[in-house]
Structures are given as structure tokens and as C-alpha cells.
Amino acid sequence: MCFPFVRHLIAATVIWMLALPAQAVTFLRDSEIEFALSELARPILNAAGLPGHTKIIVIQDRSLNAFVVDTRAIYLHSGLILELESAAQLQSVIAHEAAHIANGHLTRRLANQRSASTLTTLGFALAAVAAASGNGDAAGGIALGTTGSAQRNYLAHTRSEESAADQSSFRYLRAAGVDTSAAVEVLNIFRGQEALSVSRQDPYARSHPLTRDRIRAFEGLVAGNPSPVAESDTADYWFARAQGKLSAFTQNPGWTLRRTRGATDTISLMRQAVAHHRVPNTERAMAAINALVAARPNDPFVHELKGQILLESRQAAGAVAAYARAIELAPSDALILASYGRALLALDTADGNRRALSVLEQSRARDDRNANMLRDLGLAYARNGQNGQASLAVAERYALRGRFSDAAIHAQRAVDQLPRGSASWQRAQDVLRTAEQISGR
């Protein structure tokens, strides 16, 4: 993780971060956490008719919030994940956001976006998200073309949309065998927020109008429609694993070590490895991660974490070996591929650069919403003499981060160097046109 207390450059390791200007939106991209969240979301998304189409992505923010900006992802604040007490509570939040997608509540927003599938538009949307969340300077000078009120309302759902989403999410939870009373527990966390001033409300309460009538209506649904609850051991495990790793990377290492002292279960070993690494105490971190590898030799995320610790300890060759094993176990995981590519670049050899390019291209094909992967892909292209492609990767990275003036500069360089009419040239033109329009050039 790229936090101030980490001494090494961690931008391309297991947990990925990107920041819009003024630290507006920061992604925490971690394959283990995202896989755990996908396991929690899978039965919900299946019930919503969204199987395999919607990712769960974490944003580093201590406030409580969840939102959607398009149909491809549900965004959860790290503070919300750490605040919730059960897998069912988190699944109820996911169900509510999935309902906004399935019920077509994004149509109004997407209609105002000319190219809703592009990275440029996503960067614009996330800049608006930051403004809507109350960060006055978060847009970083982006010409949003809207009033402050419009920015704050970018994510806002109407009360009728909230009511419809409540009813749909209740159906999804029942179909998935999840305890529906968990949704009431989550709503009660925000009880009374409507009486607070906007500046004091949690972002979730600002974008999801909450009234006493809405809470009573959901309580009535739960009381009037009892349904069997499925065994939750698997969901509880993945919730504990996601929350445990997230807390290990965001809480003080001493806090984590005190709470796992003497514990030898696998989740505690993972947390200990992370905490010791962040101190940093590489010897103890390696002892914990090696114990974890011995306990779970076929878990790709364990080998990925070992690769992260080695890479951030400047042991590139060992990191390459650990990531290679992780890829053997999870060959299509885009985030592990991105980490593997970063480790190969760290070798700084001709063969490593060639292999890194292939691996990073595979990562991009599976997940293009990773700014750090795009940065490394640009470096890999440059080291392999493909300067036009390098400029395109840099342009797309800046667009995703909301830095549209910089995106336009590099997109123009890509347009000038790539074969006219090629697919890459068309992508560069798309970034250039949209970036110039947004930045007011």
C-alpha cells in the first residue's frame, strides 16, 4: 500500500492505489480482497441478473459510503468495510447497489456521458464522485461544467429509487439465503443522519436519502417475509479475510500485532506478515509469510503476498518466483498479472522487459481500471521500443486519474506516432477528444 508510513515505493504491488488530484479518490486494488468481496457478492449478483458483469472495488476512505457510477463496478469505502460487523451486513450493501444497476437508475447519469465505457469518462465520473462526497477541491481544476449543487447530487438517488432498490435488494438477499435483518442493521447505522447538516453527514446518507418511513418499510418486509437463512460459514470466512487484510494495511502495525499475538490461524498469520512488513521487519515478515505458505501452499494470494513483501524489500528475483507461482495457481487474475509484470520490470533485463510487456498486456486485457498497471505498461512499451504505445498507456493512466490536461498531451503524442486508423490510434483519439473537451482546451 502507498501510505506515508511505508518507506519503499509500493505503487505496483499487491494493493494498488491511485489518486485523483487533491487526493480525491484512491483505489485500493488488491486481488485477495477483491476475490473475497466477489465471493460475498456472487450470490447477490446472480440473483440480480448481473453474474460476472460487476466488480467490487475498494476506495481508501475512512467515511462510510458505497456507490455506483456505471454498470461495471460497485465501489465500497474502506471505512464502511471496516465498520460493518458481519458478512450479511456487507452483502446487504452490495445488494442495494446492485439494485440500482439492475433497476436502471444509472440511465440518467450515463445518458450525460458521451463515452461511458472509456477510461477517460470513468476518470471524469470519479472526479465528480469526489466533489459529490464533499471534497471541495477534489476535481483538481477539472471543468465539470456543473454547479456545486449539481456536483453534490451526482451520485444522489431519489427517494423513489431508494424505495425500489430496497425492495429489489430484499428479494436478492432472500434468493441468496442471506439474513435480511442485516440490511435493517445497516440502515440503523445511518439512523438520524437526515437531521444533520450536509457537512456532518456520511457520504452514504447524502447520496441515499434515509427516512424513518424507509427504515420502517424495510423492517416490515423482513417481519412479513420470513425466509430460511443459508449456512454462512463460507461468507463469514471471506468477510474475515477481506476485513483482516484491509485492517492490516490501514491500521497501525502495533494495533494489528497486539490483536494477533500468539495466534496461528491463517488469517492471523497473513495479518502478522503484513504488519511486520510495514514496521518494517523483513525477517519477521518472511517468517510469518513462510508459515502461511506452508499452511496454504496452493493459495495464489499467499504467494502473491510473499511476492509483494520480497519486491518491496528490493529482492526482485525472489518476487518474480513468488508471483510466477501465484500465476500458476490463478492464471487469469489481472491484479496478480500486474504485480508479476512490475516484478519483471524490476529485474531491469532485456528478457525481463520483454516478458513484462506480455504479462502487462494480459493484465490490461482483463482489467483496464488499474492506473498503476498502465504506468508499468507504458514503461514496458518504452523499454521495448514501442513509444507510441507507451504514450497511449500514459495518456490512459492520466485520464483514469482525472488529470485531463496531461492526458491530452500524451494522447497527442500517441496520435502522432501510432499507425493512423489502427485500434490504438482510435483509442488515443478518444482520450484526446474527451480530455480536451473536459479540460476546456
C-alpha positions as CSV (number, residue, x, y, z in Angstrom):
1,M,0.0,0.0,0.0
2,C,1.2,3.5,-0.7
3,F,0.8,5.0,2.7
4,P,3.1,7.7,4.3
5,F,4.5,5.2,6.8
6,V,5.8,2.8,4.1
7,R,9.4,3.5,3.2
8,H,9.5,1.9,-0.2
9,L,7.7,2.6,-3.4
10,I,4.8,0.3,-3.4
11,A,2.8,1.6,-6.3
12,A,2.9,-1.6,-8.3
13,T,2.5,-4.2,-5.6
14,V,-0.4,-6.3,-4.4
15,I,-2.5,-3.4,-3.2
16,W,-2.8,-0.7,-5.8
17,M,-3.6,2.9,-5.2
18,L,-4.3,5.8,-7.5
19,A,-5.2,9.3,-6.5
20,L,-7.1,11.9,-8.4
21,P,-5.9,15.5,-7.9
22,A,-6.1,16.7,-4.3
23,Q,-6.3,13.1,-3.1
24,A,-9.9,12.9,-4.3
25,V,-10.4,9.2,-5.0
26,T,-7.9,6.5,-4.1
27,F,-8.4,2.9,-5.2
28,L,-7.2,0.0,-3.1
29,R,-6.6,-2.7,-5.7
30,D,-5.8,-6.0,-4.1
31,S,-6.6,-9.3,-5.7
32,E,-7.2,-11.2,-2.4
33,I,-9.6,-8.5,-1.1
34,E,-11.4,-8.2,-4.4
35,F,-11.7,-12.0,-4.7
36,A,-13.1,-12.2,-1.2
37,L,-15.6,-9.5,-1.9
38,S,-16.5,-11.2,-5.2
39,E,-17.3,-14.4,-3.3
40,L,-19.6,-12.4,-1.0
41,A,-21.2,-10.6,-4.0
42,R,-21.6,-13.6,-6.3
43,P,-24.9,-15.0,-5.0
44,I,-26.3,-11.4,-4.7
45,L,-25.3,-10.5,-8.3
46,N,-26.6,-13.8,-9.6
47,A,-30.0,-13.0,-8.0
48,A,-29.9,-9.6,-9.5
49,G,-29.2,-10.9,-13.0
50,L,-25.7,-9.5,-13.1
51,P,-23.5,-12.6,-13.0
52,G,-19.9,-11.9,-13.9
53,H,-20.5,-8.4,-15.0
54,T,-19.9,-6.2,-12.0
55,K,-16.7,-6.0,-9.9
56,I,-16.4,-4.9,-6.3
57,I,-13.7,-2.2,-5.9
58,V,-12.5,-0.6,-2.7
59,I,-11.8,3.1,-2.3
60,Q,-9.5,4.2,0.5
61,D,-11.7,6.5,2.6
62,R,-12.5,6.2,6.3
63,S,-16.0,7.5,5.8
64,L,-19.0,5.2,5.2
65,N,-20.1,5.0,1.6
66,A,-20.9,2.8,-1.3
67,F,-21.9,3.9,-4.8
68,V,-22.0,3.0,-8.5
69,V,-21.0,5.2,-11.4
70,D,-21.6,2.7,-14.2
71,T,-22.7,-0.9,-14.6
72,R,-19.2,-2.4,-14.4
73,A,-18.4,-1.9,-10.7
74,I,-19.7,-1.3,-7.2
75,Y,-17.4,0.9,-5.1
76,L,-17.1,0.5,-1.4
77,H,-15.3,2.8,1.0
78,S,-12.7,1.0,3.2
79,G,-14.2,2.7,6.2
80,L,-17.6,1.0,5.5
81,I,-16.0,-2.5,5.2
82,L,-14.1,-2.0,8.5
83,E,-17.2,-0.6,10.3
84,L,-19.6,-3.5,9.4
85,E,-19.8,-6.5,11.7
86,S,-20.8,-9.4,9.5
87,A,-20.8,-10.8,6.0
88,A,-24.5,-10.4,5.8
89,Q,-24.3,-6.7,6.5
90,L,-21.8,-6.2,3.8
91,Q,-23.9,-8.3,1.4
92,S,-26.9,-6.1,2.1
93,V,-25.0,-3.1,1.0
94,I,-23.8,-4.8,-2.2
95,A,-27.4,-5.9,-2.8
96,H,-28.7,-2.4,-2.6
97,E,-26.1,-1.0,-5.0
98,A,-26.7,-4.0,-7.4
99,A,-30.4,-3.0,-7.3
100,H,-29.5,0.5,-8.6
101,I,-27.7,-1.1,-11.5
102,A,-30.4,-3.8,-12.2
103,N,-33.3,-1.3,-11.9
104,G,-31.7,1.1,-14.4
105,H,-31.2,4.0,-12.0
106,L,-27.9,4.9,-13.7
107,T,-29.5,5.6,-17.0
108,R,-29.9,9.4,-16.3
109,R,-26.2,9.6,-15.4
110,L,-24.9,7.6,-18.3
111,A,-27.0,9.5,-20.7
112,N,-25.0,12.6,-19.8
113,Q,-21.7,10.8,-20.6
114,R,-20.7,10.6,-24.2
115,S,-18.5,7.5,-23.9
116,A,-19.5,5.7,-20.8
117,S,-17.2,2.8,-21.4
118,T,-13.9,4.7,-21.7
119,L,-11.3,5.2,-19.1
120,T,-11.5,9.0,-19.7
121,T,-15.1,9.1,-18.8
122,L,-14.5,7.0,-15.7
123,G,-11.9,9.4,-14.6
124,F,-14.3,12.3,-15.1
125,A,-17.1,10.4,-13.2
126,L,-14.8,9.7,-10.3
127,A,-13.7,13.3,-10.1
128,A,-17.4,14.2,-9.9
129,V,-17.8,11.5,-7.2
130,A,-15.1,13.2,-5.2
131,A,-16.8,16.6,-5.5
132,A,-20.1,15.0,-4.6
133,S,-18.5,13.5,-1.5
134,G,-17.7,16.9,-0.1
135,N,-14.1,17.4,-1.2
136,G,-14.3,20.9,-2.5
137,D,-11.1,20.9,-4.4
138,A,-11.2,17.3,-5.4
139,A,-11.9,17.8,-9.0
140,G,-8.4,19.4,-9.3
141,G,-9.5,22.1,-11.7
142,I,-11.5,19.8,-14.0
143,A,-14.0,21.7,-16.0
144,L,-17.0,19.7,-14.7
145,G,-19.4,22.3,-16.2
146,T,-21.8,22.0,-13.3
147,T,-22.7,23.9,-10.2
148,G,-21.6,22.9,-6.8
149,S,-25.1,21.6,-6.1
150,A,-25.0,19.5,-9.2
151,Q,-21.7,18.0,-8.2
152,R,-23.0,17.1,-4.8
153,N,-26.0,15.5,-6.4
154,Y,-24.0,13.5,-9.0
155,L,-24.5,10.3,-7.0
156,A,-27.8,11.1,-5.4
157,H,-30.7,8.8,-5.8
158,T,-34.3,9.9,-5.5
159,R,-36.5,8.6,-2.7
160,S,-38.5,6.5,-5.2
161,E,-35.2,5.0,-6.4
162,E,-34.2,4.2,-2.9
163,S,-37.6,2.5,-2.2
164,A,-37.3,0.4,-5.3
165,A,-33.7,-0.5,-4.5
166,D,-34.8,-1.6,-1.0
167,Q,-37.4,-3.9,-2.4
168,S,-35.2,-5.4,-5.0
169,S,-32.3,-5.8,-2.6
170,F,-34.6,-7.6,-0.2
171,R,-35.5,-10.1,-3.0
172,Y,-31.8,-10.6,-3.8
173,L,-30.9,-11.3,-0.2
174,R,-33.8,-13.8,0.2
175,A,-32.8,-15.6,-3.0
176,A,-29.2,-15.8,-1.9
177,G,-30.2,-17.1,1.5
178,V,-28.7,-14.1,3.3
179,D,-30.2,-12.9,6.6
180,T,-32.4,-9.9,5.5
181,S,-32.4,-8.4,9.0
182,A,-28.7,-7.4,8.3
183,A,-30.0,-4.8,6.0
184,V,-32.0,-3.2,8.8
185,E,-28.9,-3.2,10.9
186,V,-27.0,-1.3,8.3
187,L,-29.9,1.2,7.9
188,N,-29.8,1.8,11.6
189,I,-26.2,2.8,11.4
190,F,-27.3,5.8,9.5
191,R,-30.5,6.5,11.5
192,G,-30.8,10.1,12.4
193,Q,-28.4,11.3,9.6
194,E,-31.2,13.1,7.8
195,A,-31.3,15.6,10.8
196,L,-27.6,16.5,10.4
197,S,-26.2,19.3,8.3
198,V,-24.9,18.1,4.9
199,S,-21.3,18.7,6.0
200,R,-21.7,16.3,9.0
201,Q,-23.5,13.5,7.2
202,D,-21.8,10.4,6.0
203,P,-21.5,10.4,2.2
204,Y,-23.8,7.4,2.0
205,A,-26.5,9.3,3.7
206,R,-26.1,12.2,1.4
207,S,-26.5,10.0,-1.7
208,H,-29.0,7.6,-0.4
209,P,-31.9,9.5,1.2
210,L,-32.8,7.8,4.5
211,T,-36.1,8.4,6.3
212,R,-37.8,6.8,9.2
213,D,-40.5,5.7,6.8
214,R,-37.9,3.9,4.7
215,I,-36.5,2.1,7.7
216,R,-40.0,1.1,8.9
217,A,-40.8,-0.2,5.4
218,F,-37.8,-2.4,5.3
219,E,-38.5,-3.7,8.8
220,G,-42.0,-4.6,7.6
221,L,-40.5,-6.5,4.7
222,V,-38.3,-8.5,7.0
223,A,-41.0,-9.2,9.6
224,G,-43.7,-10.1,7.0
225,N,-41.5,-12.4,4.8
226,P,-39.5,-14.8,6.9
227,S,-37.2,-17.0,4.9
228,P,-34.6,-19.6,5.7
229,V,-31.0,-18.4,6.0
230,A,-28.3,-20.4,4.3
231,E,-25.2,-21.6,6.0
232,S,-22.9,-18.6,6.3
233,D,-19.5,-20.2,7.2
234,T,-18.0,-19.6,3.8
235,A,-19.3,-16.0,3.6
236,D,-18.0,-15.3,7.1
237,Y,-14.6,-16.7,6.2
238,W,-14.2,-14.4,3.2
239,F,-15.6,-11.4,5.1
240,A,-13.0,-12.0,7.8
241,R,-10.2,-12.4,5.3
242,A,-11.1,-9.2,3.4
243,Q,-11.6,-7.2,6.6
244,G,-8.5,-8.7,8.1
245,K,-6.2,-7.8,5.3
246,L,-7.7,-4.4,4.8
247,S,-7.2,-3.6,8.5
248,A,-3.7,-4.9,8.5
249,F,-2.8,-2.5,5.7
250,T,-4.7,0.5,7.1
251,Q,-4.4,0.2,10.9
252,N,-1.2,0.8,12.9
253,P,1.1,-2.3,12.7
254,G,1.2,-2.4,16.5
255,W,-2.6,-2.5,16.7
256,T,-2.6,-5.5,14.4
257,L,0.2,-7.3,16.2
258,R,-1.4,-6.9,19.6
259,R,-4.6,-8.4,18.3
260,T,-2.9,-11.4,16.7
261,R,-0.2,-12.1,19.3
262,G,0.2,-15.9,19.7
263,A,-2.5,-16.7,17.0
264,T,-1.5,-19.3,14.4
265,D,-4.7,-19.4,12.2
266,T,-4.1,-18.5,8.6
267,I,-5.8,-15.1,8.7
268,S,-3.8,-14.1,11.7
269,L,-0.6,-15.2,10.0
270,M,-1.5,-13.1,7.0
271,R,-2.1,-10.1,9.2
272,Q,1.1,-10.6,11.1
273,A,3.1,-10.8,7.8
274,V,1.6,-7.5,6.7
275,A,2.2,-5.8,10.0
276,H,5.8,-6.9,10.3
277,H,6.4,-5.9,6.7
278,R,5.1,-2.4,7.4
279,V,7.2,-1.9,10.5
280,P,9.4,-2.8,8.5
281,N,10.9,-6.0,9.9
282,T,11.6,-8.2,6.9
283,E,12.9,-11.1,8.9
284,R,9.7,-11.5,10.9
285,A,7.5,-10.7,7.9
286,M,9.2,-13.6,5.9
287,A,8.8,-15.9,8.9
288,A,5.1,-15.3,9.0
289,I,4.6,-15.5,5.3
290,N,6.6,-18.7,5.0
291,A,4.5,-20.2,7.8
292,L,1.4,-19.2,5.8
293,V,2.8,-20.7,2.6
294,A,3.4,-24.0,4.4
295,A,-0.3,-23.9,5.7
296,R,-1.8,-22.9,2.3
297,P,0.7,-24.0,-0.4
298,N,-2.0,-23.8,-3.2
299,D,-3.4,-20.4,-2.3
300,P,-2.4,-17.9,-5.0
301,F,-3.0,-14.9,-2.8
302,V,-0.5,-16.2,-0.2
303,H,2.2,-16.4,-2.9
304,E,1.2,-13.0,-4.1
305,L,1.7,-11.5,-0.7
306,K,5.1,-13.2,-0.4
307,G,5.9,-11.6,-3.8
308,Q,4.8,-8.2,-2.5
309,I,7.0,-8.5,0.6
310,L,10.0,-9.5,-1.4
311,L,9.5,-6.9,-4.1
312,E,9.1,-4.1,-1.6
313,S,12.2,-5.4,0.2
314,R,14.1,-5.0,-3.1
315,Q,14.5,-8.7,-3.7
316,A,13.2,-8.7,-7.3
317,A,14.3,-12.2,-8.3
318,G,12.6,-13.8,-5.3
319,A,9.5,-11.7,-6.0
320,V,9.4,-12.9,-9.6
321,A,9.5,-16.5,-8.4
322,A,6.7,-15.9,-5.9
323,Y,4.5,-14.1,-8.4
324,A,5.2,-16.8,-11.0
325,R,3.8,-19.4,-8.6
326,A,0.8,-17.3,-7.9
327,I,0.1,-17.0,-11.6
328,E,0.4,-20.8,-12.0
329,L,-2.4,-21.1,-9.4
330,A,-4.5,-18.1,-10.8
331,P,-3.5,-17.6,-14.4
332,S,-6.3,-15.1,-15.3
333,D,-6.1,-12.8,-12.2
334,A,-5.4,-9.3,-13.7
335,L,-4.0,-7.8,-10.5
336,I,-1.6,-10.7,-9.9
337,L,-0.5,-10.4,-13.5
338,A,0.1,-6.7,-13.0
339,S,2.2,-7.4,-9.9
340,Y,4.2,-10.0,-11.8
341,G,4.8,-7.6,-14.6
342,R,6.1,-5.0,-12.1
343,A,8.5,-7.5,-10.6
344,L,9.8,-8.5,-14.1
345,L,10.4,-4.8,-14.8
346,A,12.3,-4.6,-11.5
347,L,14.8,-7.1,-12.9
348,D,15.8,-4.5,-15.5
349,T,17.0,-7.0,-18.0
350,A,16.1,-7.3,-21.7
351,D,14.4,-10.7,-21.1
352,G,12.6,-9.3,-18.1
353,N,11.3,-6.3,-20.0
354,R,10.1,-8.5,-22.9
355,R,8.3,-10.8,-20.5
356,A,6.9,-7.9,-18.5
357,L,5.3,-6.4,-21.6
358,S,3.5,-9.7,-22.5
359,V,2.3,-10.1,-18.9
360,L,1.1,-6.5,-18.5
361,E,-0.8,-6.6,-21.8
362,Q,-2.6,-9.7,-20.5
363,S,-3.4,-7.8,-17.3
364,R,-4.8,-4.8,-19.2
365,A,-7.0,-7.0,-21.4
366,R,-8.6,-8.4,-18.2
367,D,-8.9,-5.2,-16.2
368,D,-8.2,-1.7,-17.6
369,R,-9.1,0.2,-14.4
370,N,-5.7,0.0,-12.9
371,A,-3.7,3.2,-13.2
372,N,-0.5,1.6,-11.8
373,M,-0.7,-1.2,-14.3
374,L,-1.0,1.4,-17.1
375,R,2.1,3.2,-15.7
376,D,4.1,0.0,-15.8
377,L,2.7,-0.9,-19.2
378,G,3.9,2.4,-20.5
379,L,7.4,1.7,-19.1
380,A,7.4,-1.7,-20.6
381,Y,6.4,-0.4,-24.0
382,A,9.2,2.3,-23.8
383,R,11.8,-0.3,-22.8
384,N,10.8,-2.4,-25.8
385,G,11.0,0.5,-28.3
386,Q,7.2,1.0,-28.8
387,N,7.0,4.7,-28.0
388,G,3.6,5.3,-29.5
389,Q,2.0,2.6,-27.4
390,A,3.9,3.9,-24.3
391,S,2.4,7.4,-24.8
392,L,-1.1,5.9,-25.2
393,A,-0.7,3.9,-21.9
394,V,0.5,7.1,-20.1
395,A,-2.5,9.1,-21.6
396,E,-5.0,6.5,-20.4
397,R,-3.4,6.4,-17.0
398,Y,-3.7,10.2,-16.6
399,A,-7.3,10.1,-17.9
400,L,-8.2,7.5,-15.3
401,R,-6.7,9.6,-12.6
402,G,-8.6,12.7,-13.8
403,R,-5.5,14.6,-15.0
404,F,-7.0,15.5,-18.3
405,S,-4.5,18.2,-19.4
406,D,-1.7,15.7,-19.0
407,A,-3.8,13.0,-20.7
408,A,-4.3,15.3,-23.7
409,I,-0.6,15.9,-24.1
410,H,0.3,12.2,-24.1
411,A,-2.6,11.3,-26.3
412,Q,-1.5,13.8,-28.9
413,R,2.0,12.2,-28.9
414,A,0.4,8.8,-29.3
415,V,-1.7,10.0,-32.2
416,D,1.4,11.4,-33.9
417,Q,3.3,8.1,-33.6
418,L,0.7,5.3,-34.0
419,P,-0.4,4.0,-37.4
420,R,-3.3,6.1,-38.5
421,G,-6.7,4.3,-38.3
422,S,-5.3,1.5,-36.1
423,A,-7.2,0.4,-32.9
424,S,-4.6,2.0,-30.7
425,W,-4.7,5.2,-32.7
426,Q,-8.5,5.3,-32.3
427,R,-8.1,4.9,-28.5
428,A,-5.7,7.7,-28.4
429,Q,-8.1,9.9,-30.4
430,D,-10.9,9.1,-28.0
431,V,-8.7,10.1,-25.0
432,L,-7.6,13.3,-26.8
433,R,-11.1,14.4,-27.8
434,T,-12.7,13.8,-24.4
435,A,-9.7,15.1,-22.4
436,E,-9.6,18.3,-24.4
437,Q,-13.4,18.8,-24.0
438,I,-13.2,18.2,-20.2
439,S,-10.1,20.3,-19.6
440,G,-11.5,23.1,-21.7
441,R,-8.6,23.2,-24.2
